[in-house]
Amino acid sequence: EDFKKRPMQLESLVEALTHWEFSSWLKELAPTIDSTETTTYHCITSQQDWQHWYEKLLASSELCFDTETTSLDPLQAHLVGISFCTAAKEAIYVPLQHDYVGVPQQLPFDATITQIKTLLENPDSRIIGQNLKYDIEVLDKYGIRPNTLYFDTMLASYVLNSGINRHGMDALAQKYLNIVTTKYEEVVGKGAKQIGFNEVDLDTATDYAAEDADITFRLYQLFSQSLAQTLPLQSVFEQEEMPLIDVLTAMELQGVLIDVDFLKRQSQAHAHQLAQLEQQAHQIAEVPFNLGSPKQLREILYDKMQLPVVKKTPTGQPSTNEEVLQDLAQNYELPQVILQHRHLSKLKSTYTDKLPQQVDPDTGRIHTQYHQAIANTGRLSSSDPNLQNIPIRTEAGRQIRQAFIAPPGFQIVAADYSQIELRIMAHLSKDTGLLAAFNAGQDIHRATAAEVFSVTLADVTQEQRRRAKAINFGLIYGMSAFGLAKQLHIGRQQAQQYIDTYFERYPGVLTYMETTREFAHDKGYVETLFGRRLYLSEINASNMARRKAAERAAINAPMQGTAADIIKRAMIELHHWLTEHNSATKMIMQVHDELVFECRTEDLDQMRQIIREKMCAAAALDVELVVDIGVGQNWDEAH
């Protein structure tokens, strides 16, 4: 009886396939799903139709739009067409620069762009979109600057649940609307046969582009209701994520000046050093081998040299990953050399070789892309190039920072929050000892060392301070005694003693950690000081390793997330000040807890004061926020 065939339960099936991300099966079901959808999409090519829609769009209080372009890089992209939507299930596409053989006549470009500018700059229209930052940067080259950015569905999804991996429109349509959208590659093709969107026929382009605007509008309706039900999340969305779009747009369009010749010299020097390290490795191994081959390295380390096997790969082979090599490098020379070679090789390929190729030919600068909706803690990330990963603790990394320079008449100003996560820990835990140490202006690592090792502040040694620093930062990342022992190269029992003593001296921290774990297990998320939620999908997992990892994340996420909230708020305030005062100073980079500016030399004293004032006022904590500010001709000098 149980196995008799029954009619398909479409709603339940779609829900299950969406949850488990079975995209191909959902695509097969698309005709069945879409049969309930009645959508009306218009292609606007006549002046009469456009005038009718132009007036309708101009009168609308909510205007959703999406651009179609020639490139994913907003600085290189040219506008091909634009779609608009003001009500669910109806949208228009305005083709502007399709240029295939036999293309119908389109609206006059310059006159239509002028009208589009009026629509998007209309102060009475609330502008809605998906990944608006991209569209705004594309439109900037046409002199269009939308000034009432109201709702970005990608950012709304991110604020509502930063734990999900994908906030793209296609994924959101599947997850929240049970709609399988037309994918970009279905329209333009793949690989060598891919065409530009300007070559797509108008009927196909209309279905694709108008659907984008329509789906975005429907997601807006859904997400705006969800945010309204959770006021702290609505506040994070409205006060941080949406205003930040303008800030990041300005930073990306401004770009950063780099010394190309300096980088080329560095690349040559790196090539010479790599050759020396390779030769040194061959001498130690007493045989030539390919340092980049895990198989050959495994044979040298474990078969020939008989080094201890620290860890195995899933296939049962001895591992040669970085963590293993770090372990082995404490006692053996060859792993040390391999690590140096890997580090230098990565810097060369990622930065000294690649940065000169990323200089925009029109601006002479590099223009990184900042991403708001990736890191689940609220932190920004960057790509093309990734500015977050340039090392600061190694000489080679600092040399790369020397290539980030100021133009004539300007200086680089770097402003960095000092120990912000520890200060947030003091605020969140309300521990009297930590609060007293910070408010007395003490070196927190020295103060911790004095407590843990039962000595006076004056008697704390450098080694004790180093260990206390590892304890301070280790505990805010939820580190166990095992992890601390490994980091300090001490016994596990001794590491546990350090932790026990720390919690005896700072009991508020222990209470905070226990309370946070309980909250996370109960709610499935933790919160920052400003109400941002950080979801932990594995917090109640049956697998202990995963559960413990989620508990460690639960302890750190409120601190890292609050730090992210604070610097975002500081960026918004500084951007407003610089814009209002028409300042020559430009904010050009954000790297974790640091903001970097290009500042006119004669404005340095004023700008140092303004930057410190705005960054320190970004949050009211029980301890003072401290900002270290440095100045130099390049980014490295400014530290």
N, C-alpha and C positions, 0 to 999 in steps of 0.2 A: 504493500500500500504506500509506504513512504517513498518509494522510488518511481511512482507513476509520474509521467510528465505533466506539468501544470503550466498555465500561461505565465509568461515572463513577468516578474515583478520589477518593472523598469526603474522605478524610483529607488528601491532598495539596491538593485544591481548597480546603478550608476553611483550611488553613494559608496558602495563597497569598492568598486573599481577606482573611483576618485581617491578614496582613502589610501588604497594600496598603489596608486599611481600606475595603473595598467593603461597607459596612454593609447596603445595600439587597439585594444579592445574597445576603449571609449570612442575611438575614431570610427570603428566599425558600427558602433551604435548611433553615431552622430545623426544619420537621417531619421532614426526613430525618435531620438531626443528632440531634434530640431523641429519635428513635425508639429509640436505644440507651440512653436514660436512663430509669430507673425510679425516680421520686421519689414520696414519700408526704408530703403536706402536710395538716395537720389544722386545722380551725377550732374553737376551744374556746369553747363558749357555755354548757355545762352545768357545774354545780358539781362533779359526779362526775368528769367528764373532766379538769377543771382540777386537782382534788385529786390525781388519778393523775399528771398531768404535773408538777405542783408538786413532788411528792416525788421524782420522777425527776430533775428539774432541780436540786433542792437537793442531791442525792447526787452530781451530776456534778462532776468536777474541772475541766472545760473548758466554759464557758458562753458561747455566741455569741448576741448579740441585736441587734435593730434596731428603731428606733421609727418609727411612722407618725404624722404630725402635720398640723396645719393650715397651716403656713407654713415657708418655707425660712429665715426669720430665727428663730434659736433663742430669742431673748428674747420674740418675739411668738407663737411656736408653742405650741399645746396638743396634748396627747397624744390620739390617736385610737385607737391600738392598738399592740401590741408583739409581735414575733416572736422565737422562741427556736429554737436548734439545738444539739445536743450530739453529733451524728454525721452524716456526709455523707449526703445524699439523703433525710433525714427532718427535718421542721421543723414547728413549730406557729405559728399566729397567734391572738393573744388580742385580739379586738375589744373596745373599751371605750366608745367614744363615737361610734359611727356613728349617724346620726340621720335617715336618709331614710324616706319613707313606707313602712310595711310591714316595717321592719327587725326581724329576730328579737330576742328578749330576749337581752341580753348580761349578763356577770357584773357583780355590784355593784361600782361603781367604787372606793369608798374601801377596802373590805375587800381587793380584788384588788391595789390599789396598795400596801397594807401588805405583802402577800405578795411582790410584785415587789421591793419595797425589801429584804426579807429575802434574796431570791435574789441581787440584784446587790451587796449589801453583805456577802455571805457570804465570810469570809476564806479559806475552803477552795476557792473557785471562782476560776479564772483567767478574767477577763473578756476576751472577744474581740469585735471589731466593725470596721466600716468607717467611717472618719471619726468616731471616738468622741467627739471634742470637742463636736460638734453634739449627739449624744445626751445627753451628760452635762449640757450647758447646758439642754436641754429638761427633763430629769428633775429638775434642781435646784429648779425651782418646786414640785415635789411632795415635796420633802424627801428625795430619793433621791440618794445620793452614792457611786457605786461606788468601792471603795477598793483593788481588786486589778486595776488595768488591766494586762492582760498582753500583748495583741497587737492592733495596729491594722493591717489589711491595706493600707490606703491608704499609711500611713507605711512599711510593709515594702517595698511596691513602689517607693516613692520612694528608699529607701536602696539597694535592689538596683540600680535604674537611674533616677537622677534626670533622665537625658537624654530620656526619653520624655515626651510632652506631657500625657498623660492618665492619671490614677491613680484615676479613678472606677470604681465596681464594674462597670458595664456594659462599659467598655473593657477592664478586667482579665479579666473572664469570657471575652470574645472572644479576647483575646491569649493567655491562659495555659490556658484550659479548653476552647476552641473551642465555647463555649456562647453563643448569642444570647439574652440575657435580655429579659424584658418591660420596656419602658421606661415611665417614670412617665407621660408624656403619652399613652401608649396606654391607660392606665387612667383618667386624669382628663380627657383631651381637651386641646384647644389653644384659645388665644385667648379670645374672648368666650364660647365654649361650655364652657370649662373648669369643672369642678366641684371642690369640696373633697374631700379623701380621706374625710372623714366621710360623704360622700354616695355613696361607691362601695359597691356591693353586696358582701355578705360573701364570696361565692364568689370573685369577682374579686379582692377585697382579699387573701384568703387566698393565692391562687396567687401574687400579686405579692409580698406581704410575706414569706411563708415562703420563697419563692425567694431573696429578698435574704439572709436569715439563712443558708440552706443554701449559697449560692454563697460568701458571706463565709467560712463554716467551711471549705469546700474550698480557697479561696485561702490561708487560714491554714495548712492542712496542707502546701500546696505551698511557700509562702514561708518557713515556719519551717525546712523542710529546706534550702532554698537559703541562708538566713542561717547555718545551722549549718555549712555547708561553707566559709564565708569569715568567720573569726572577727573580723577588724577591723570588718567591716560589721555583724556581730551586736552587737559592742560599741557602735558608733555608735547602732544601733537601741535597744538596751536601756538605755544610759547617757545618751543625749541625747534622742532623738525621743519615746520612750514617757514618760519622766518629765516632758517639757515639756508634755504634754497638760494636766496639772493646773495648771501655771504659767499657761499661756495662758487656760485656762478661768477662773481666778481674775481675771486681768487684764481679760478681756472682760466678765465679770459686774460687776466693780468700775466700769469705765467711767471717763470723764474729765469733769470739770466745765468748762463753757465759759461765757463771758460773752456771752450772746445779744445784749444791747443794744449792747455794744461792736462786735460783728460787724455789726449792722445799720447802725451809724454808719459803719463802714468801707466797707460796701457802697455807701452813698450817696456817700461820698467817692470811691470808685472810679468810680462812674457819672459824676461830675463830671470826673474826670481823663480818663476815656475820651473824653468829649465834646470836651475840650480837645485831646487827641492827634489825634482825628479831624479837627478843624478845622485843626490844624497840618499834617496830611498833605495836606488839600485845598489849603492855601495853597502848599505846596511843589510839588504837582503842577499847580497853577493850574487845577484842575478838580475838582468833587465826584465821588467814586466810593465804592463799597462796599469797605471795608477787608477784609471777610471773604470777598470773592469772588476766588479765584485767577485767574479769567479777566480781570476788570477790572484787578486788580493787575498781571498780566502785560502787559496793553495799556499801562498807565501806565509801568511800569519799562522795558520793552524797545522798545515802539513809539514812545511819546511822548518819553520821556527818553533813549532810546538807551543804557541801561546795558549793560555787557558781559554776555554770556550765560555763566554759570559752569558750568551743568549743565542737561541736558535731562531731561524726563520720559520714561517708556517709549514714549509716543506721539509723541515728537519735539518737544514744546512746551518753551519755556524754563521752568525750574523756579522756583517761588517758595517752596520749603520753608525751614524754619528754618536749616538748614546754609548754604544759598545766601544767605539774607538776612544771616546773620552775616558771611559773606565780603564782601558788598557794603557792609555797614554800616561797614566800616573806612574807606571812602572817600566814602560818599554818605549824605546826611542822611535821605532818605525811608525807606530800609530800617531805619535806627535807630528811627525813629518807629513803623514798622509792628511791629517786634519788641517795643517797649515796650507798644504797644497789645495785641498778642497775649498777652504775659506777664500784663498786668493783667486782661485779659478772662478768661483762664483761671483766675486766682486768684479773681476775683469769682464766676464761675459754679460753680467747684468747691468753694470754701471759704466766702467771706463770705456768699454767697446760700444755699448748701446746708447748711452746718453747723447753723444754727438749726433747719432742718427735720428734722435727724437726731437731735435731742434726744429721748430716750425719755420719754414722758409720765409714766411711773411712777417713774423714777429721777431725772429732770432732768439726765441725763448723756448723752454720746454713747458708744456701745459699738462700737468698731471690731472687725472680724473679722480675726484673724491666720491666715495660711496657711503651713503647714509644707511642703507638697508642691508648690510651684510653681517657685521659683528653683532652677536646677540646681546652684548653688554651695552650697546648704545655707542660704542666707539666708532669713529670714522676710520675708513681704510682708504688706500689710494692705489692707483695702478697707472701704468704707462707714463712715467715710471712709478714704481712703488717707493715712496719716500719714507715709509715707516720702517723699512728693513735696512737702511744704511747704518752700519755699526758705528757706535761712538767710542767704544772701549778699545778698539784696535787702531794702530797707526794707519793701516791701509784704509780703514773706514773713515778716519778723520781727514785723510788726504782727499777722499772723494768729496767730503763736505767743503773742502777748500775750493773746489771748482764752482760752488754756488756763490756767485759774486754780486756786488752792488754796482749799478751803473755810475758813471762819473757824477760827482756832486751828491751822492747818496751813500748811506752806510746800511749794513745789515744789522737789524736789532733782533735778538732772540730772547724771548720771555718765557720762563719755565716755572711752572708751579713746583715748589719745593716739598717733597715728601707728602704729596697731597693725599694719597691713599691711607697713609698712617694717620694723618690728621682727621680724615673722615672716620677711620676706625675709632679714634679717641672720641669723636663726636657721637657716633652711633652707639658705642659701648658705654659711654658716660663714666668710664673708669677714672677715678679720682687721681690715681698716680700718673696715668698718661696725660690727662688734662693739665695737671700741675706742671709736668715736665715741659710740655709745649708752651704753656702760658708763661713759664719762667724763661722762655727763649733758650732752653738747653738743647744741646746736640742730643737728639732722641736716641741715637744708637749708643752714645756714651752713657746716657742716663739709664738705658736698659741694661747695659753691661754692668754698671755699678750695682743695680738691683740683683741681677742674676748671679753675679760673681761675688756679691757681698763685699765690695770695696768702695772707697770714696771716689767721687768723680775725678779727682786729681790723680788717683792711682790707676785709673783704667788704662790698660796697655792697648796698642794698636791691634794686637791679635784678639784681645777680648772684645774690642769694638767691632772688629770684623765678624766675629761669631755672633755678637748681639744683633748686628745688621741682618745676618742670615736668619736669625730667629724672628726678628720683627717682620721681615718681608715674607719669610716662609710661612708664618702663622696666618698672615692675611690671605695667603693663597691656600690655606687649609692643609699645609704640609704636615705629614706624620713624622714620628720619631725616626722611622726608617729613612724617609726622604731627607730629613735634616742630617742624620748620620752620614748619609751618602755625600751630601753637599759639603760638609765640614771635614770629611774623612776621619770620623771618630766612631767609637762603638755605639751601638743602638741604645744601650743602657745609659751611657753618658748623655746622649741626645735627649732621651726621655727625662733625665734629671734636669736638663736645661729647660725643657718645656714645662715640667712640673713647677720648677722654681719661678719661671716666668708667670704662670697662672696664679701662683701664691702671691706674687708681688702686684699683679694686675688682674684681680679676680673679676672685674667688670668685663674684661675681654672674654674670659671663659664663659660667663653668663650669656654674653651676646652671642657667642658661637653656638651654644646649646639651644638658646631660644630661636636662633635663625634656622638651625637644622629642623627643629620641631615645626616651625612655621612652614618651611619648604615641604616637609613630608605631608603636612595637613592640606596645604593649599595647592601644591604643585608648582609654585613660583616663589620668588622673593622680590622685594621692591627696593628701588633707590630712594634716596631722601626726597626726591621730587615726585615719586609715584610711578616711575617707569617700572614695568613688570618684566622680570626675566624668568621665563618658563624653563623648567628642568624636567624634561620628558623621562629621564631615567631615575628620578629621585626615589621612586618606590619599586625599582626594578628588582627582580628575583636574583639576578646576577650580582653578587656582592661587590665585585670590582667596579661594575658600572654604577652601582648605587653609591659607593664610596666616592667615586669620581664626581658624581652629581652633588654629593654633600660638600666636597671641597669647593666646587663651583658656587654652591649656594652661599658659602661664607665670603668668597671673594667678590661675587657679582655685585652686591650692593655697593661695595667700595669702588670697584672699577666703573660700574655704571653711574654712580654719583659723580665721580671724577669726570666722566664723559659729559654728563649733564652740565656740570659747572663750566667746563671749557667751552661748550657750545653756547651757553648763555653769555659768557665773556666775549666770544666772537661776535655774537649778534649786537651786543652793546657797543663794541669797538667799531664795527662796521657802520652802525648808525651814526656814531660820532664822526668818523672819518668822512662819511657822505655828507652829513649836515654842514660840516666845516669845510667842505670841498678841499680836503687835505691832500697834499702831495704824497703823504705817506700811504703806502699800500700794504695790506696784509697779503702775504704771498704763499705761506705754507702753514699747515697744522700737522704736527707729529706728536700724537698721544697727549702729553701734558704740556706741550710747547707750541707757542705761536711765533712765527717769524715774519718780520716786516722789512720793507725797503723804506728807509726814512731819509729825507733830505737832511744834509749835515747840519744846517743852521736850525733845524727843528728838533734836534736830538733831545735837548733838556726837557722841552715841553712834552714831547712824545713819550719819553721814559715815564714821566709823571702820570700822563693820561693812561698809558698801558697798564701801569701798576695799579692805578686807582680802579679802573674798570675790571681788571682781572680779580683783584682782591674783594671787590664788592659783588662778585657774581653769586655768592652764597653766604648766608649768615650761619656760621658754625660756632660751636662752643670754644673753638680755638681759632686763632688768626690764620688766614690764608697768607702764605708768603710766596712772593714771586721774585725769582732771580733774573736779572736783566743784564745781558752782555751786548757789546757793540763791536763791530769789526768790518773790514772790507769784504770778508767772506763769512760763510756760515760757521766754519770751524773757529775762526777768530772770535766770533760773537759768543762763544761759550766760555 
